[in-house]
Amino acid sequence: MKKITIKDVEISYTVVERNVKYPRLELKSGCLVLILRRGINDEKGILIKHSDWIYKKVMEINRIRIYGSGIEPVIRTKDLFKETVNKYLRLSETELGVKSNKIIFKTMTSKWGSCSAKGTITLNNYMTGLPARLIAYIIYHELVHLQNRRHDNVFFRKVQKRFPDYKKLEDELAAYWFVIKQRIEHM
């Protein structure tokens, strides 16, 4: 683990070499990863160039971790989780006038859910630990993608009609992400 100091904050990071065209930065689960093309070693230059972005993201993650410091994951069986999903899926499909083709449950590393162009909704197994209102939000969010594929203003206006506090829900989801991931990593 390497370290860099940006605006009085010490940030740990790792460097990964891959066959990529352009370097990129990822902050998955709060750990900074610098992905470089094999043989390119300009890590300090890239980190300095993107220091404002890194600092902003690290501060946001710290804010979310503090926000979620008092939350506990919900304990529910997989069967109860699937019942909850099916309940909110039916309600949201009716409300939106859409129909998903298939639901897939799998463990994902960086998101709660996704929606394919063919109408397949994929939900993260980690959602088992979420309160029902957040499960309902994720399902609704993914089903709105059947009407609007992109996260643009039209998409979020539609989400906001059903969930006026969707920005707060997004913060809660981020907080639960860190809590659930930490719990799983320490099992």
Backbone as CSV, one residue per row, in Angstrom:
resi,resn,N_x,N_y,N_z,CA_x,CA_y,CA_z,C_x,C_y,C_z
1,MET,0.857,-1.175,0.000,0.000,0.000,0.000,0.901,1.234,0.000
2,LYS,0.679,2.097,-0.974,1.434,3.335,-1.068,0.595,4.460,-0.483
3,LYS,1.217,5.618,-0.252,0.505,6.756,0.336,0.855,8.037,-0.407
4,ILE,-0.147,8.919,-0.454,0.052,10.261,-0.998,-0.720,11.219,-0.094
5,THR,-0.173,12.416,0.100,-0.859,13.429,0.896,-1.424,14.485,-0.043
6,ILE,-2.745,14.690,0.082,-3.440,15.708,-0.716,-4.192,16.606,0.252
7,LYS,-3.855,17.888,0.245,-4.523,18.875,1.115,-4.610,18.375,2.550
8,ASP,-3.536,18.006,3.140,-3.402,17.562,4.531,-4.080,16.227,4.844
9,VAL,-4.513,15.495,3.835,-5.122,14.182,4.059,-4.217,13.121,3.441
10,GLU,-3.814,12.156,4.269,-3.006,11.055,3.770,-3.930,9.994,3.186
11,ILE,-3.672,9.631,1.939,-4.529,8.698,1.215,-3.695,7.496,0.793
12,SER,-4.172,6.319,1.157,-3.507,5.084,0.745,-4.008,4.682,-0.633
13,TYR,-3.112,4.117,-1.434,-3.517,3.666,-2.763,-2.666,2.497,-3.206
14,THR,-3.180,1.787,-4.189,-2.423,0.712,-4.818,-2.352,0.999,-6.312
15,VAL,-1.339,0.450,-6.939,-1.160,0.582,-8.383,-1.333,-0.803,-8.993
16,VAL,-2.138,-0.861,-10.040,-2.375,-2.107,-10.760,-2.017,-1.875,-12.212
17,GLU,-1.234,-2.780,-12.777,-0.903,-2.684,-14.204,-1.794,-3.640,-14.978
18,ARG,-2.416,-3.111,-16.042,-3.291,-3.916,-16.893,-3.083,-3.506,-18.338
19,ASN,-3.673,-4.259,-19.224,-3.652,-3.895,-20.641,-4.790,-2.922,-20.920
20,VAL,-4.620,-1.669,-20.465,-5.614,-0.622,-20.692,-5.016,0.441,-21.595
21,LYS,-5.885,1.143,-22.302,-5.411,2.202,-23.202,-5.034,3.456,-22.424
22,TYR,-5.887,3.809,-21.449,-5.666,5.011,-20.666,-5.632,4.686,-19.177
23,PRO,-4.834,5.429,-18.412,-4.840,5.210,-16.959,-6.176,5.644,-16.371
24,ARG,-6.551,5.045,-15.248,-7.776,5.479,-14.578,-7.636,5.280,-13.078
25,LEU,-8.511,5.983,-12.372,-8.560,5.922,-10.918,-9.896,5.323,-10.504
26,GLU,-9.868,4.462,-9.507,-11.092,3.882,-8.960,-11.043,4.021,-7.453
27,LEU,-12.187,4.273,-6.878,-12.298,4.328,-5.422,-13.342,3.314,-4.982
28,LYS,-13.112,2.057,-5.283,-14.052,1.012,-4.916,-13.936,0.734,-3.425
29,SER,-15.051,0.759,-2.776,-15.127,0.486,-1.336,-14.183,1.358,-0.527
30,GLY,-13.877,2.545,-1.040,-13.079,3.500,-0.288,-11.587,3.371,-0.452
31,CYS,-11.116,2.408,-1.233,-9.682,2.226,-1.454,-9.319,2.751,-2.843
32,LEU,-8.369,3.658,-2.900,-7.951,4.241,-4.165,-7.074,3.251,-4.921
33,VAL,-7.440,3.020,-6.180,-6.671,2.138,-7.052,-6.332,2.928,-8.311
34,LEU,-5.049,2.969,-8.632,-4.572,3.603,-9.858,-4.274,2.493,-10.850
35,ILE,-4.986,2.497,-11.959,-4.805,1.461,-12.973,-3.994,2.057,-14.115
36,LEU,-2.831,1.465,-14.361,-1.911,1.957,-15.384,-1.702,0.913,-16.471
37,ARG,-1.412,1.405,-17.668,-1.036,0.502,-18.752,0.332,-0.090,-18.416
38,ARG,0.502,-1.353,-18.730,1.778,-2.022,-18.446,2.945,-1.230,-19.034
39,GLY,3.966,-1.052,-18.220,5.164,-0.357,-18.669,5.128,1.154,-18.514
40,ILE,3.985,1.709,-18.160,3.863,3.161,-17.953,3.988,3.425,-16.457
41,ASN,4.887,4.323,-16.096,5.091,4.580,-14.673,5.067,6.074,-14.397
42,ASP,3.903,6.668,-14.575,3.740,8.094,-14.281,2.723,8.257,-13.155
43,GLU,2.821,7.373,-12.155,1.787,7.386,-11.114,1.717,8.710,-10.373
44,LYS,2.841,9.303,-10.018,2.810,10.577,-9.284,2.165,11.674,-10.119
45,GLY,2.508,11.737,-11.400,1.932,12.748,-12.285,0.425,12.610,-12.408
46,ILE,-0.045,11.387,-12.530,-1.489,11.145,-12.651,-2.198,11.497,-11.348
47,LEU,-1.611,11.106,-10.235,-2.214,11.412,-8.936,-2.277,12.923,-8.699
48,ILE,-1.224,13.630,-9.060,-1.214,15.095,-8.893,-2.233,15.742,-9.830
49,LYS,-2.284,15.274,-11.078,-3.223,15.836,-12.048,-4.678,15.695,-11.570
50,HIS,-4.979,14.589,-10.904,-6.360,14.313,-10.476,-6.552,14.483,-8.968
51,SER,-5.656,15.239,-8.342,-5.700,15.366,-6.884,-6.990,15.998,-6.381
52,ASP,-7.535,16.976,-7.092,-8.803,17.582,-6.658,-9.929,16.559,-6.665
53,TRP,-10.015,15.745,-7.727,-11.042,14.703,-7.820,-10.863,13.677,-6.697
54,ILE,-9.620,13.239,-6.491,-9.336,12.248,-5.448,-9.755,12.793,-4.084
55,TYR,-9.347,14.011,-3.794,-9.662,14.622,-2.500,-11.173,14.711,-2.302
56,LYS,-11.874,15.193,-3.310,-13.336,15.330,-3.224,-13.991,13.967,-2.953
57,LYS,-13.566,12.932,-3.669,-14.152,11.600,-3.505,-13.827,11.015,-2.129
58,VAL,-12.610,11.177,-1.677,-12.224,10.654,-0.367,-13.024,11.350,0.733
59,MET,-13.196,12.659,0.619,-13.979,13.389,1.621,-15.445,12.944,1.593
60,GLU,-15.982,12.688,0.411,-17.359,12.200,0.285,-17.504,10.824,0.937
61,ILE,-16.547,9.957,0.706,-16.586,8.624,1.317,-16.493,8.740,2.836
62,ASN,-15.633,9.613,3.329,-15.524,9.814,4.782,-16.834,10.340,5.356
63,ARG,-17.489,11.268,4.647,-18.784,11.796,5.092,-19.828,10.682,5.160
64,ILE,-19.848,9.833,4.141,-20.819,8.739,4.109,-20.532,7.714,5.201
65,ARG,-19.263,7.440,5.460,-18.924,6.496,6.537,-19.390,7.023,7.896
66,ILE,-19.204,8.315,8.125,-19.672,8.921,9.380,-21.196,8.871,9.434
67,TYR,-21.840,9.214,8.334,-23.304,9.178,8.226,-23.834,7.787,8.583
68,GLY,-23.126,6.757,8.151,-23.592,5.392,8.377,-23.026,4.711,9.602
69,SER,-22.333,5.453,10.445,-21.663,4.811,11.583,-22.618,4.135,12.557
70,GLY,-23.868,4.554,12.593,-24.806,3.946,13.533,-25.756,2.935,12.926
71,ILE,-25.597,2.625,11.641,-26.558,1.716,11.017,-26.123,0.261,11.137
72,GLU,-27.096,-0.601,11.144,-26.848,-2.040,11.197,-27.581,-2.696,10.037
73,PRO,-26.953,-3.667,9.380,-27.650,-4.380,8.309,-28.865,-5.135,8.863
74,VAL,-29.863,-5.290,8.014,-31.039,-6.067,8.362,-30.677,-7.543,8.251
75,ILE,-31.169,-8.334,9.176,-30.946,-9.775,9.110,-32.229,-10.405,8.569
76,ARG,-32.146,-11.009,7.383,-33.311,-11.693,6.808,-32.821,-12.869,5.984
77,THR,-33.671,-13.868,5.862,-33.324,-15.056,5.077,-33.385,-14.722,3.588
78,LYS,-32.768,-15.569,2.787,-32.828,-15.375,1.339,-34.261,-15.488,0.841
79,ASP,-35.034,-16.399,1.432,-36.434,-16.552,1.024,-37.233,-15.288,1.328
80,LEU,-37.039,-14.736,2.510,-37.748,-13.505,2.862,-37.296,-12.345,1.964
81,PHE,-36.010,-12.322,1.658,-35.484,-11.302,0.756,-36.158,-11.409,-0.611
82,LYS,-36.248,-12.620,-1.154,-36.860,-12.805,-2.478,-38.345,-12.453,-2.443
83,GLU,-39.026,-12.746,-1.347,-40.432,-12.336,-1.198,-40.551,-10.812,-1.231
84,THR,-39.660,-10.151,-0.509,-39.660,-8.682,-0.464,-39.409,-8.116,-1.854
85,VAL,-38.436,-8.672,-2.561,-38.131,-8.219,-3.917,-39.349,-8.401,-4.817
86,ASN,-39.964,-9.577,-4.781,-41.119,-9.837,-5.647,-42.279,-8.892,-5.350
87,LYS,-42.497,-8.580,-4.086,-43.559,-7.652,-3.696,-43.326,-6.277,-4.324
88,TYR,-42.113,-5.736,-4.149,-41.815,-4.406,-4.677,-41.692,-4.413,-6.198
89,LEU,-41.272,-5.527,-6.760,-41.194,-5.641,-8.207,-42.594,-5.528,-8.813
90,ARG,-43.545,-6.283,-8.276,-44.927,-6.227,-8.790,-45.516,-4.825,-8.637
91,LEU,-45.324,-4.214,-7.459,-45.861,-2.870,-7.226,-45.270,-1.852,-8.201
92,SER,-43.963,-1.903,-8.373,-43.289,-0.926,-9.238,-43.606,-1.165,-10.711
93,GLU,-43.677,-2.411,-11.135,-44.037,-2.698,-12.522,-45.432,-2.155,-12.836
94,THR,-46.366,-2.347,-11.903,-47.724,-1.840,-12.088,-47.730,-0.319,-12.146
95,GLU,-47.026,0.310,-11.220,-46.985,1.774,-11.164,-46.370,2.379,-12.422
96,LEU,-45.304,1.768,-12.923,-44.594,2.306,-14.087,-45.171,1.817,-15.420
97,GLY,-45.967,0.759,-15.374,-46.502,0.192,-16.614,-45.443,-0.512,-17.437
98,VAL,-44.495,-1.167,-16.759,-43.422,-1.903,-17.424,-43.413,-3.338,-16.896
99,LYS,-42.673,-4.204,-17.579,-42.549,-5.587,-17.134,-41.108,-6.039,-17.356
100,SER,-40.480,-6.514,-16.304,-39.131,-7.058,-16.445,-39.238,-8.461,-17.047
101,ASN,-38.193,-8.888,-17.722,-38.190,-10.221,-18.325,-37.698,-11.292,-17.371
102,LYS,-36.726,-10.921,-16.533,-36.100,-11.905,-15.657,-35.419,-11.176,-14.512
103,ILE,-35.369,-11.835,-13.362,-34.644,-11.311,-12.203,-33.495,-12.266,-11.912
104,ILE,-32.309,-11.712,-11.770,-31.127,-12.496,-11.425,-30.570,-11.945,-10.117
105,PHE,-30.189,-12.830,-9.222,-29.542,-12.445,-7.972,-28.097,-12.914,-8.051
106,LYS,-27.171,-11.975,-7.818,-25.756,-12.353,-7.777,-24.988,-11.333,-6.958
107,THR,-23.829,-11.720,-6.513,-22.986,-10.817,-5.748,-22.214,-9.945,-6.731
108,MET,-22.378,-8.630,-6.572,-21.700,-7.674,-7.448,-20.728,-6.846,-6.610
109,THR,-19.662,-6.394,-7.236,-18.599,-5.719,-6.489,-18.761,-4.219,-6.359
110,SER,-19.632,-3.604,-7.189,-19.663,-2.144,-7.129,-21.043,-1.517,-7.290
111,LYS,-22.092,-2.305,-7.377,-23.418,-1.698,-7.516,-24.493,-2.592,-6.923
112,TRP,-25.617,-1.963,-6.627,-26.743,-2.675,-6.018,-27.578,-3.412,-7.049
113,GLY,-27.659,-2.882,-8.258,-28.485,-3.520,-9.272,-28.156,-2.999,-10.649
114,SER,-28.709,-3.687,-11.652,-28.561,-3.241,-13.033,-29.771,-3.706,-13.830
115,CYS,-29.943,-3.101,-14.989,-31.051,-3.431,-15.884,-30.499,-3.526,-17.294
116,SER,-30.667,-4.670,-17.926,-30.179,-4.837,-19.301,-31.192,-4.280,-20.287
117,ALA,-30.758,-4.083,-21.509,-31.640,-3.589,-22.563,-32.772,-4.576,-22.845
118,LYS,-32.557,-5.834,-22.509,-33.584,-6.855,-22.733,-34.532,-6.999,-21.545
119,GLY,-34.362,-6.157,-20.533,-35.277,-6.178,-19.399,-34.914,-7.126,-18.277
120,THR,-33.674,-7.590,-18.262,-33.215,-8.439,-17.162,-32.735,-7.539,-16.031
121,ILE,-33.323,-7.736,-14.870,-32.928,-6.981,-13.684,-31.984,-7.867,-12.871
122,THR,-30.798,-7.368,-12.598,-29.835,-8.080,-11.761,-29.737,-7.345,-10.443
123,LEU,-29.918,-8.078,-9.350,-29.871,-7.492,-8.015,-28.747,-8.119,-7.215
124,ASN,-28.045,-7.277,-6.482,-26.903,-7.708,-5.671,-27.394,-8.482,-4.454
125,ASN,-26.779,-9.623,-4.202,-27.120,-10.420,-3.015,-26.949,-9.640,-1.714
126,TYR,-26.077,-8.630,-1.722,-25.865,-7.818,-0.518,-27.121,-7.041,-0.118
127,MET,-28.071,-6.912,-1.047,-29.315,-6.209,-0.733,-30.088,-6.890,0.393
128,THR,-29.785,-8.136,0.674,-30.437,-8.856,1.769,-30.336,-8.066,3.071
129,GLY,-29.254,-7.320,3.251,-29.024,-6.557,4.473,-29.628,-5.170,4.488
130,LEU,-30.380,-4.819,3.457,-30.955,-3.473,3.375,-32.365,-3.413,3.953
131,PRO,-32.751,-2.254,4.495,-34.139,-2.053,4.898,-35.049,-2.119,3.664
132,ALA,-36.300,-2.459,3.891,-37.260,-2.636,2.795,-37.378,-1.397,1.916
133,ARG,-37.358,-0.196,2.498,-37.530,1.020,1.686,-36.397,1.188,0.683
134,LEU,-35.190,0.731,1.039,-34.068,0.829,0.104,-34.170,-0.242,-0.981
135,ILE,-34.663,-1.404,-0.634,-34.906,-2.441,-1.641,-35.938,-1.929,-2.640
136,ALA,-37.013,-1.322,-2.125,-38.057,-0.773,-2.996,-37.467,0.282,-3.929
137,TYR,-36.607,1.132,-3.404,-35.995,2.189,-4.208,-35.121,1.602,-5.329
138,ILE,-34.280,0.635,-4.997,-33.394,0.042,-6.001,-34.217,-0.595,-7.116
139,ILE,-35.240,-1.331,-6.751,-36.073,-1.991,-7.754,-36.748,-0.953,-8.651
140,TYR,-37.305,0.075,-8.050,-37.956,1.126,-8.831,-36.949,1.784,-9.777
141,HIS,-35.786,2.110,-9.244,-34.703,2.730,-10.019,-34.379,1.871,-11.248
142,GLU,-34.190,0.579,-11.023,-33.830,-0.303,-12.143,-34.964,-0.419,-13.149
143,LEU,-36.197,-0.457,-12.684,-37.332,-0.550,-13.608,-37.514,0.732,-14.424
144,VAL,-37.172,1.874,-13.859,-37.242,3.121,-14.627,-36.298,3.037,-15.830
145,HIS,-35.233,2.254,-15.705,-34.313,2.081,-16.840,-34.982,1.392,-18.028
146,LEU,-36.087,0.709,-17.809,-36.816,0.125,-18.936,-37.475,1.212,-19.779
147,GLN,-37.652,2.387,-19.199,-38.225,3.526,-19.920,-37.162,4.527,-20.355
148,ASN,-36.074,4.579,-19.608,-35.006,5.544,-19.890,-33.685,4.911,-19.473
149,ARG,-32.857,4.581,-20.436,-31.619,3.835,-20.165,-30.572,4.648,-19.397
150,ARG,-30.536,5.952,-19.614,-29.453,6.764,-19.044,-29.866,7.433,-17.740
151,HIS,-28.882,7.789,-16.948,-29.096,8.570,-15.728,-29.101,10.054,-16.083
152,ASP,-30.095,10.492,-16.813,-30.184,11.900,-17.180,-31.287,12.582,-16.365
153,ASN,-31.555,13.842,-16.677,-32.564,14.593,-15.914,-33.949,13.973,-16.011
154,VAL,-34.312,13.460,-17.174,-35.623,12.822,-17.358,-35.737,11.608,-16.426
155,PHE,-34.674,10.819,-16.380,-34.645,9.631,-15.518,-34.876,10.024,-14.058
156,PHE,-34.102,10.987,-13.569,-34.198,11.332,-12.152,-35.486,12.073,-11.807
157,ARG,-36.077,12.780,-12.754,-37.403,13.372,-12.496,-38.436,12.272,-12.275
158,LYS,-38.340,11.212,-13.059,-39.269,10.090,-12.916,-39.049,9.398,-11.558
159,VAL,-37.804,9.177,-11.187,-37.490,8.565,-9.893,-37.984,9.470,-8.765
160,GLN,-37.780,10.769,-8.920,-38.147,11.729,-7.874,-39.658,11.803,-7.649
161,LYS,-40.449,11.510,-8.657,-41.909,11.501,-8.476,-42.310,10.467,-7.434
162,ARG,-41.664,9.309,-7.456,-41.990,8.234,-6.514,-41.179,8.340,-5.228
163,PHE,-39.928,8.797,-5.364,-39.026,8.911,-4.212,-38.454,10.322,-4.174
164,PRO,-39.223,11.293,-3.615,-38.750,12.685,-3.587,-37.419,12.849,-2.843
165,ASP,-37.134,11.922,-1.924,-35.897,11.988,-1.142,-34.818,11.051,-1.697
166,TYR,-34.821,10.832,-3.015,-33.910,9.845,-3.598,-32.434,10.162,-3.317
167,LYS,-32.074,11.429,-3.187,-30.671,11.761,-2.902,-30.280,11.274,-1.508
168,LYS,-31.192,11.404,-0.563,-30.955,10.883,0.789,-30.856,9.356,0.747
169,LEU,-31.710,8.730,-0.051,-31.667,7.270,-0.190,-30.351,6.816,-0.800
170,GLU,-29.825,7.582,-1.750,-28.525,7.258,-2.347,-27.415,7.326,-1.291
171,ASP,-27.476,8.317,-0.404,-26.508,8.397,0.695,-26.639,7.187,1.618
172,GLU,-27.877,6.821,1.939,-28.098,5.649,2.790,-27.545,4.389,2.137
173,LEU,-27.778,4.237,0.843,-27.256,3.065,0.136,-25.730,3.026,0.183
174,ALA,-25.112,4.180,0.010,-23.646,4.239,0.079,-23.165,3.860,1.476
175,ALA,-23.861,4.344,2.505,-23.480,4.017,3.884,-23.650,2.521,4.136
176,TYR,-24.768,1.965,3.708,-24.979,0.521,3.880,-23.947,-0.282,3.118
177,TRP,-23.521,0.226,1.960,-22.504,-0.478,1.181,-21.250,-0.710,2.026
178,PHE,-20.777,0.350,2.680,-19.567,0.213,3.487,-19.794,-0.693,4.689
179,VAL,-20.949,-0.572,5.322,-21.251,-1.393,6.502,-21.336,-2.873,6.112
180,ILE,-22.057,-3.166,5.053,-22.237,-4.567,4.634,-20.928,-5.155,4.137
181,LYS,-20.190,-4.412,3.321,-18.899,-4.913,2.834,-17.936,-5.181,3.984
182,GLN,-17.900,-4.269,4.959,-17.011,-4.457,6.107,-17.407,-5.700,6.898
183,ARG,-18.701,-5.894,7.076,-19.185,-7.056,7.806,-18.801,-8.349,7.089
184,ILE,-18.946,-8.361,5.778,-18.620,-9.562,4.989,-17.123,-9.843,5.024
185,GLU,-16.319,-8.796,4.921,-14.866,-8.971,4.923,-14.342,-9.467,6.263
186,HIS,-15.077,-9.227,7.338,-14.631,-9.653,8.666,-15.309,-10.926,9.138
187,MET,-15.938,-11.643,8.229,-16.576,-12.928,8.598,-15.570,-14.044,8.538
